[in-house]
Amino acid sequence: MKKALIFIVLASTVLSTVSHASAPQGWQGYYKGECELITPKRGSFNRFAMALEVTDVNDQKADWVITYGEGKMQQVRNYTLQSIDKSLGHYAIDENNGIVIDQYLVGNEFMSLFEIGSSKIQATYTLDTNGTLDVSMETFTFDPIREKKVGPYTVANYALKVKQKCRLFKW
């Protein structure tokens, strides 16, 4: 009887922990590293520090805090990771200023594509089993640089403006 009670308590504790996690398993934690900006014409032209902290708040939200730079140049962005439909891998980053960016978890990668101003931005966060987090954000022109109608399809191409490439390590 005592063993059965201990098992039930342990099982309910594990299940309640799993059901209250809003960030996908393995993503919680503090990651810190370096980014570089790269353009096709200039190559790598700027390096800066970046950190990402992911902590669960409740079963639908997690803090997603991005910090760019250090010291006086530091910029902290207090975002919220929202669970939209975990079965579809659908999440969103709420920037808490009216902007919400939908993203999808495919395997170990969060992926999103959005437009802002005169740019299209593709962002990918890839979590590796060795504890590194690779962040890649490619910014493209909004208007196509080439378009071709082929049968019922239109093929449009966009120019790369800048790539932000980061490698973060779990602390």
C-alpha positions as protocol buffer text, in pm:
chain_id: "A"
residue {
  index: 1
  type: MET
  ca { x: 0 y: 0 z: 0 }
}
residue {
  index: 2
  type: LYS
  ca { x: 279 y: 240 z: 95 }
}
residue {
  index: 3
  type: LYS
  ca { x: 467 y: 161 z: -230 }
}
residue {
  index: 4
  type: ALA
  ca { x: 151 y: 219 z: -433 }
}
residue {
  index: 5
  type: LEU
  ca { x: 96 y: 557 z: -268 }
}
residue {
  index: 6
  type: ILE
  ca { x: 458 y: 660 z: -335 }
}
residue {
  index: 7
  type: PHE
  ca { x: 421 y: 554 z: -700 }
}
residue {
  index: 8
  type: ILE
  ca { x: 99 y: 756 z: -741 }
}
residue {
  index: 9
  type: VAL
  ca { x: 257 y: 1067 z: -585 }
}
residue {
  index: 10
  type: LEU
  ca { x: 569 y: 1035 z: -804 }
}
residue {
  index: 11
  type: ALA
  ca { x: 364 y: 970 z: -1119 }
}
residue {
  index: 12
  type: SER
  ca { x: 138 y: 1268 z: -1057 }
}
residue {
  index: 13
  type: THR
  ca { x: 442 y: 1489 z: -991 }
}
residue {
  index: 14
  type: VAL
  ca { x: 603 y: 1383 z: -1319 }
}
residue {
  index: 15
  type: LEU
  ca { x: 281 y: 1425 z: -1515 }
}
residue {
  index: 16
  type: SER
  ca { x: 211 y: 1766 z: -1367 }
}
residue {
  index: 17
  type: THR
  ca { x: 566 y: 1876 z: -1453 }
}
residue {
  index: 18
  type: VAL
  ca { x: 525 y: 1759 z: -1813 }
}
residue {
  index: 19
  type: SER
  ca { x: 181 y: 1914 z: -1859 }
}
residue {
  index: 20
  type: HIS
  ca { x: 291 y: 2256 z: -1727 }
}
residue {
  index: 21
  type: ALA
  ca { x: 593 y: 2294 z: -1955 }
}
residue {
  index: 22
  type: SER
  ca { x: 527 y: 2560 z: -2218 }
}
residue {
  index: 23
  type: ALA
  ca { x: 867 y: 2560 z: -2384 }
}
residue {
  index: 24
  type: PRO
  ca { x: 955 y: 2236 z: -2562 }
}
residue {
  index: 25
  type: GLN
  ca { x: 1162 y: 1991 z: -2362 }
}
residue {
  index: 26
  type: GLY
  ca { x: 1531 y: 2077 z: -2363 }
}
residue {
  index: 27
  type: TRP
  ca { x: 1486 y: 2442 z: -2459 }
}
residue {
  index: 28
  type: GLN
  ca { x: 1469 y: 2585 z: -2106 }
}
residue {
  index: 29
  type: GLY
  ca { x: 1791 y: 2747 z: -1992 }
}
residue {
  index: 30
  type: TYR
  ca { x: 2038 y: 3028 z: -2049 }
}
residue {
  index: 31
  type: TYR
  ca { x: 2241 y: 3041 z: -2372 }
}
residue {
  index: 32
  type: LYS
  ca { x: 2519 y: 3289 z: -2441 }
}
residue {
  index: 33
  type: GLY
  ca { x: 2759 y: 3345 z: -2729 }
}
residue {
  index: 34
  type: GLU
  ca { x: 2854 y: 3560 z: -3024 }
}
residue {
  index: 35
  type: CYS
  ca { x: 2685 y: 3677 z: -3343 }
}
residue {
  index: 36
  type: GLU
  ca { x: 2820 y: 3816 z: -3665 }
}
residue {
  index: 37
  type: LEU
  ca { x: 2656 y: 4016 z: -3941 }
}
residue {
  index: 38
  type: ILE
  ca { x: 2744 y: 3909 z: -4295 }
}
residue {
  index: 39
  type: THR
  ca { x: 2652 y: 4055 z: -4634 }
}
residue {
  index: 40
  type: PRO
  ca { x: 2725 y: 3916 z: -4980 }
}
residue {
  index: 41
  type: LYS
  ca { x: 2926 y: 4229 z: -5070 }
}
residue {
  index: 42
  type: ARG
  ca { x: 3111 y: 4308 z: -4743 }
}
residue {
  index: 43
  type: GLY
  ca { x: 3140 y: 3964 z: -4586 }
}
residue {
  index: 44
  type: SER
  ca { x: 3154 y: 3960 z: -4206 }
}
residue {
  index: 45
  type: PHE
  ca { x: 3148 y: 4320 z: -4081 }
}
residue {
  index: 46
  type: ASN
  ca { x: 3024 y: 4322 z: -3720 }
}
residue {
  index: 47
  type: ARG
  ca { x: 3043 y: 4094 z: -3416 }
}
residue {
  index: 48
  type: PHE
  ca { x: 2843 y: 4127 z: -3095 }
}
residue {
  index: 49
  type: ALA
  ca { x: 2733 y: 3926 z: -2791 }
}
residue {
  index: 50
  type: MET
  ca { x: 2392 y: 3762 z: -2769 }
}
residue {
  index: 51
  type: ALA
  ca { x: 2213 y: 3569 z: -2496 }
}
residue {
  index: 52
  type: LEU
  ca { x: 1879 y: 3389 z: -2486 }
}
residue {
  index: 53
  type: GLU
  ca { x: 1704 y: 3283 z: -2166 }
}
residue {
  index: 54
  type: VAL
  ca { x: 1403 y: 3052 z: -2187 }
}
residue {
  index: 55
  type: THR
  ca { x: 1206 y: 2989 z: -1866 }
}
residue {
  index: 56
  type: ASP
  ca { x: 857 y: 2843 z: -1823 }
}
residue {
  index: 57
  type: VAL
  ca { x: 588 y: 3070 z: -1679 }
}
residue {
  index: 58
  type: ASN
  ca { x: 284 y: 2844 z: -1711 }
}
residue {
  index: 59
  type: ASP
  ca { x: 148 y: 2575 z: -1945 }
}
residue {
  index: 60
  type: GLN
  ca { x: 87 y: 2824 z: -2229 }
}
residue {
  index: 61
  type: LYS
  ca { x: 376 y: 3072 z: -2194 }
}
residue {
  index: 62
  type: ALA
  ca { x: 749 y: 3090 z: -2135 }
}
residue {
  index: 63
  type: ASP
  ca { x: 981 y: 3387 z: -2102 }
}
residue {
  index: 64
  type: TRP
  ca { x: 1198 y: 3425 z: -2416 }
}
residue {
  index: 65
  type: VAL
  ca { x: 1447 y: 3697 z: -2322 }
}
residue {
  index: 66
  type: ILE
  ca { x: 1701 y: 3801 z: -2584 }
}
residue {
  index: 67
  type: THR
  ca { x: 1997 y: 4020 z: -2487 }
}
residue {
  index: 68
  type: TYR
  ca { x: 2212 y: 4181 z: -2755 }
}
residue {
  index: 69
  type: GLY
  ca { x: 2548 y: 4338 z: -2666 }
}
residue {
  index: 70
  type: GLU
  ca { x: 2708 y: 4396 z: -2328 }
}
residue {
  index: 71
  type: GLY
  ca { x: 2760 y: 4682 z: -2086 }
}
residue {
  index: 72
  type: LYS
  ca { x: 2630 y: 5023 z: -2198 }
}
residue {
  index: 73
  type: MET
  ca { x: 2546 y: 4884 z: -2544 }
}
residue {
  index: 74
  type: GLN
  ca { x: 2326 y: 4605 z: -2400 }
}
residue {
  index: 75
  type: GLN
  ca { x: 1970 y: 4577 z: -2532 }
}
residue {
  index: 76
  type: VAL
  ca { x: 1729 y: 4343 z: -2350 }
}
residue {
  index: 77
  type: ARG
  ca { x: 1417 y: 4223 z: -2529 }
}
residue {
  index: 78
  type: ASN
  ca { x: 1161 y: 4067 z: -2295 }
}
residue {
  index: 79
  type: TYR
  ca { x: 958 y: 3846 z: -2526 }
}
residue {
  index: 80
  type: THR
  ca { x: 710 y: 3568 z: -2449 }
}
residue {
  index: 81
  type: LEU
  ca { x: 704 y: 3225 z: -2614 }
}
residue {
  index: 82
  type: GLN
  ca { x: 340 y: 3121 z: -2656 }
}
residue {
  index: 83
  type: SER
  ca { x: 218 y: 2767 z: -2717 }
}
residue {
  index: 84
  type: ILE
  ca { x: -43 y: 2790 z: -2993 }
}
residue {
  index: 85
  type: ASP
  ca { x: -84 y: 2422 z: -3094 }
}
residue {
  index: 86
  type: LYS
  ca { x: 194 y: 2192 z: -2971 }
}
residue {
  index: 87
  type: SER
  ca { x: 61 y: 1898 z: -3177 }
}
residue {
  index: 88
  type: LEU
  ca { x: 137 y: 2102 z: -3493 }
}
residue {
  index: 89
  type: GLY
  ca { x: 459 y: 2249 z: -3350 }
}
residue {
  index: 90
  type: HIS
  ca { x: 294 y: 2593 z: -3369 }
}
residue {
  index: 91
  type: TYR
  ca { x: 432 y: 2853 z: -3128 }
}
residue {
  index: 92
  type: ALA
  ca { x: 463 y: 3232 z: -3139 }
}
residue {
  index: 93
  type: ILE
  ca { x: 699 y: 3495 z: -3006 }
}
residue {
  index: 94
  type: ASP
  ca { x: 503 y: 3782 z: -2854 }
}
residue {
  index: 95
  type: GLU
  ca { x: 728 y: 4086 z: -2848 }
}
residue {
  index: 96
  type: ASN
  ca { x: 489 y: 4243 z: -2594 }
}
residue {
  index: 97
  type: ASN
  ca { x: 451 y: 4553 z: -2810 }
}
residue {
  index: 98
  type: GLY
  ca { x: 175 y: 4441 z: -3048 }
}
residue {
  index: 99
  type: ILE
  ca { x: 406 y: 4231 z: -3268 }
}
residue {
  index: 100
  type: VAL
  ca { x: 353 y: 3854 z: -3259 }
}
residue {
  index: 101
  type: ILE
  ca { x: 569 y: 3631 z: -3481 }
}
residue {
  index: 102
  type: ASP
  ca { x: 444 y: 3279 z: -3546 }
}
residue {
  index: 103
  type: GLN
  ca { x: 706 y: 3007 z: -3554 }
}
residue {
  index: 104
  type: TYR
  ca { x: 704 y: 2633 z: -3598 }
}
residue {
  index: 105
  type: LEU
  ca { x: 905 y: 2368 z: -3419 }
}
residue {
  index: 106
  type: VAL
  ca { x: 1030 y: 2109 z: -3668 }
}
residue {
  index: 107
  type: GLY
  ca { x: 1245 y: 1850 z: -3493 }
}
residue {
  index: 108
  type: ASN
  ca { x: 1497 y: 2059 z: -3301 }
}
residue {
  index: 109
  type: GLU
  ca { x: 1443 y: 2384 z: -3496 }
}
residue {
  index: 110
  type: PHE
  ca { x: 1215 y: 2680 z: -3445 }
}
residue {
  index: 111
  type: MET
  ca { x: 1147 y: 2837 z: -3785 }
}
residue {
  index: 112
  type: SER
  ca { x: 966 y: 3154 z: -3887 }
}
residue {
  index: 113
  type: LEU
  ca { x: 925 y: 3380 z: -4188 }
}
residue {
  index: 114
  type: PHE
  ca { x: 783 y: 3729 z: -4153 }
}
residue {
  index: 115
  type: GLU
  ca { x: 776 y: 4068 z: -4322 }
}
residue {
  index: 116
  type: ILE
  ca { x: 859 y: 4398 z: -4160 }
}
residue {
  index: 117
  type: GLY
  ca { x: 907 y: 4732 z: -4334 }
}
residue {
  index: 118
  type: SER
  ca { x: 1080 y: 4665 z: -4667 }
}
residue {
  index: 119
  type: SER
  ca { x: 1222 y: 4325 z: -4567 }
}
residue {
  index: 120
  type: LYS
  ca { x: 1136 y: 3959 z: -4540 }
}
residue {
  index: 121
  type: ILE
  ca { x: 1311 y: 3784 z: -4250 }
}
residue {
  index: 122
  type: GLN
  ca { x: 1363 y: 3413 z: -4208 }
}
residue {
  index: 123
  type: ALA
  ca { x: 1468 y: 3312 z: -3857 }
}
residue {
  index: 124
  type: THR
  ca { x: 1586 y: 2970 z: -3742 }
}
residue {
  index: 125
  type: TYR
  ca { x: 1684 y: 2863 z: -3390 }
}
residue {
  index: 126
  type: THR
  ca { x: 1851 y: 2519 z: -3395 }
}
residue {
  index: 127
  type: LEU
  ca { x: 1914 y: 2337 z: -3066 }
}
residue {
  index: 128
  type: ASP
  ca { x: 2196 y: 2083 z: -3088 }
}
residue {
  index: 129
  type: THR
  ca { x: 2234 y: 1784 z: -2858 }
}
residue {
  index: 130
  type: ASN
  ca { x: 2575 y: 1914 z: -2743 }
}
residue {
  index: 131
  type: GLY
  ca { x: 2415 y: 2219 z: -2577 }
}
residue {
  index: 132
  type: THR
  ca { x: 2476 y: 2474 z: -2853 }
}
residue {
  index: 133
  type: LEU
  ca { x: 2203 y: 2689 z: -3001 }
}
residue {
  index: 134
  type: ASP
  ca { x: 2258 y: 2820 z: -3353 }
}
residue {
  index: 135
  type: VAL
  ca { x: 2057 y: 3128 z: -3444 }
}
residue {
  index: 136
  type: SER
  ca { x: 2030 y: 3238 z: -3805 }
}
residue {
  index: 137
  type: MET
  ca { x: 1832 y: 3536 z: -3934 }
}
residue {
  index: 138
  type: GLU
  ca { x: 1842 y: 3615 z: -4304 }
}
residue {
  index: 139
  type: THR
  ca { x: 1697 y: 3946 z: -4419 }
}
residue {
  index: 140
  type: PHE
  ca { x: 1584 y: 3966 z: -4782 }
}
residue {
  index: 141
  type: THR
  ca { x: 1440 y: 4241 z: -5000 }
}
residue {
  index: 142
  type: PHE
  ca { x: 1063 y: 4272 z: -4985 }
}
residue {
  index: 143
  type: ASP
  ca { x: 1026 y: 4308 z: -5360 }
}
residue {
  index: 144
  type: PRO
  ca { x: 1148 y: 4031 z: -5589 }
}
residue {
  index: 145
  type: ILE
  ca { x: 1464 y: 4084 z: -5792 }
}
residue {
  index: 146
  type: ARG
  ca { x: 1344 y: 3831 z: -6049 }
}
residue {
  index: 147
  type: GLU
  ca { x: 1004 y: 3687 z: -6129 }
}
residue {
  index: 148
  type: LYS
  ca { x: 901 y: 3434 z: -6390 }
}
residue {
  index: 149
  type: LYS
  ca { x: 561 y: 3291 z: -6470 }
}
residue {
  index: 150
  type: VAL
  ca { x: 595 y: 2922 z: -6555 }
}
residue {
  index: 151
  type: GLY
  ca { x: 264 y: 2760 z: -6638 }
}
residue {
  index: 152
  type: PRO
  ca { x: 29 y: 2821 z: -6346 }
}
residue {
  index: 153
  type: TYR
  ca { x: 315 y: 2916 z: -6112 }
}
residue {
  index: 154
  type: THR
  ca { x: 506 y: 3236 z: -6046 }
}
residue {
  index: 155
  type: VAL
  ca { x: 863 y: 3191 z: -5927 }
}
residue {
  index: 156
  type: ALA
  ca { x: 996 y: 3493 z: -5735 }
}
residue {
  index: 157
  type: ASN
  ca { x: 1350 y: 3547 z: -5607 }
}
residue {
  index: 158
  type: TYR
  ca { x: 1463 y: 3790 z: -5339 }
}
residue {
  index: 159
  type: ALA
  ca { x: 1801 y: 3953 z: -5272 }
}
residue {
  index: 160
  type: LEU
  ca { x: 1983 y: 3879 z: -4948 }
}
residue {
  index: 161
  type: LYS
  ca { x: 2051 y: 4200 z: -4755 }
}
residue {
  index: 162
  type: VAL
  ca { x: 2221 y: 4066 z: -4441 }
}
residue {
  index: 163
  type: LYS
  ca { x: 2262 y: 3745 z: -4246 }
}
residue {
  index: 164
  type: GLN
  ca { x: 2287 y: 3736 z: -3866 }
}
residue {
  index: 165
  type: LYS
  ca { x: 2467 y: 3417 z: -3764 }
}
residue {
  index: 166
  type: CYS
  ca { x: 2504 y: 3326 z: -3395 }
}
residue {
  index: 167
  type: ARG
  ca { x: 2640 y: 3038 z: -3192 }
}
residue {
  index: 168
  type: LEU
  ca { x: 2521 y: 3028 z: -2832 }
}
residue {
  index: 169
  type: PHE
  ca { x: 2633 y: 2787 z: -2560 }
}
residue {
  index: 170
  type: LYS
  ca { x: 2418 y: 2663 z: -2271 }
}
residue {
  index: 171
  type: TRP
  ca { x: 2545 y: 2791 z: -1933 }
}
